[in-house]
Amino acid sequence: MRLTIKDIAAEAHVSISTVSKCLNGYTDISEDTRKHVLETIQRMDYVPNTFARYVANKPTGEIGLTVPDVKDPYFAQSTYGIETALKKEGYHLFMGNLDRSERNLIEFIRRAREMRFDGIIITPDSWSNELVDMINNLDMPVLSIRRRPPEKCHIPYIDVDHIACARTMLDYLYSIGHRKIAQAVLNNEAGLLRAQAYTGFAIEKGLEERTAASPIPASILSDAIRNGEEACRMIMSQWPDTTAIFCGSDFIAIGIFVYLRKIGKKVPEDISVVGIGNNEEARLPWFDLTTMELHRFEMGQLATDMLHSMICGERVENKLCRASLIVRGSTRRIYH
């Protein structure tokens, strides 16, 4: 049962009008009373009913979407796919930029409850107990895209099959003769799954593991270039006979290119470089990067289909999406 302003007033032992004044910023009540009422509201997890009086229990046609960081171009295509599919279903998109802040996500969810969204699609960078409890207590469908929630968080997700994606690329490198393959790790959840695939591949094929993991963030291009440069420096210092570098993302691969050019090595004549993502930069002729297409637009559309099914009361299962190999000029076959 949804709490009302009357419930808050009863719990705080004040009048309904006093609670209303606290919620609407009136100044004719004491600071102690205001603090007491607001603490009661927070403790009871009450959401003001400001929008509900207009829509009652009817669908609002509003869908919330959170983007971890609008400066990260990775999310542009999936967001476009979501928006395109929502329009076809007659929904309106309400988007929130989180700036990599969980507090911003929590505030976004509170606003979604207040405005009675029909559902929300989220991409958390972390899953604190506070966030998980809040999600589990929501009375609206929630779907996670590109992030896999812990078991205690009872919502479905859609993501790339990162292990299969990485394995496809590594199998390709092996098929064109590479046996001395290093990896530059992307330090997030997706990157760790790709690194896990690399470790399993090296064990299976009996290859030496050559892993470089820079602590530098890699979510935007400028940071990722520095990450790739540092990872490449590690690889060339410890394993100078490396013939191919498997990068956790296209942006890291660009950093690898930058460092190799600094030390006078050519791609792919001296060393092959591959990435994951098929970002626009990867297609430029001076990179011509062999990479994996993650079909982000299509994943956004699938996410919308899943959420729509949830809004209609249907049960949905987690979905892992395929990736496709794109062979370009940054790799070459080697012969033993």
Phi, psi and omega in degrees: 000135182283134177293150176239170178298332177294321178297319180295316180299318180295317181294322183273353181060045175227174179281160177299322180295327178294317177298317180299318180296320178298318182291331186255009171079021178293149185255000184269031172230157184288157180295324179296318179295316179301314181298317180298315181294315181294325176295322177295318178300315181293317182296324182271358179056047181276135176250121179304144186266034189297324183270333187296331182295341179271328189247352184051233180256017181279154174301143180267340183079008182256133176239130178268142177223129175255140176243125183305319183198116183294345177281347179273108185292348181303324188273355184297315184291318179294322177297318178297320178297319178297311182298319180297315181290323180297319180299321179295329180272357178086017180263161172249144183260131173243108188255142177234129175271123187271342185052037178060029183246122177294326178299322177295324178295316180299318178294324178297316181296321177298318178295321178298321177294316182298321183270001176057052175301154177284337179180166178221150175243125187236158177222076182288147172274341178210166185230079179288163177299322180298315181294315181298315179298319180296315180296316182295336181264002179289147177254038176216155179295138178229133178233138176258131177245132178069005175223136182258115183290154174293163183301328182289347177261113193267061176228152178279166179219161171231134184207168171286146171281086189295326180292312178296323179300308181296320181296323177300315180293317181293321176298322178296313179301318179296322183292337179257022167101358185279130178236344180248078187254122174260163175230143173251113191280136169274120189271064168216185185302313180297317181297324180291326175293320178294322177294324176299320178296320178299315180298315178297322179296314181298318179296314182298319184270356181071033182261153175290133175282130181230084188251129173238126181231104178277140179282355181293134178303156184219029183274338175239159191302313184298318178292318183295325177297316178295322177299312181296321178299315181294318178297319180294322176301317178299314183295311182293332178286318186267327183227070185295343180269011179303136180255343180209144177239121177267116185256142181292345176203162176298320182297319176296321178301323178296320175297324176298314177305314183301314182291318180299321177296321180300324183263010173083018178260144183255146175250126004260008186303315181266327183202140177269146180227135178227156179228192176219131175135326184052048175290163183302321180299327182296336184274349181297144187298332181280353170251308178048052193279128168289128189205183177246126175279123184264359176053053185293323178299313180296324179294323176298319178294319178296323178300318179296318178300318180296314181295320178300319178298320179295319178298326179279004176089009180271152177272135179238154179256156174303147182229131173252128185261150182283162172233157184236139179286131175241108182268125177231204190271005182272004177232152174217155177284141174240155185238142182263000000 
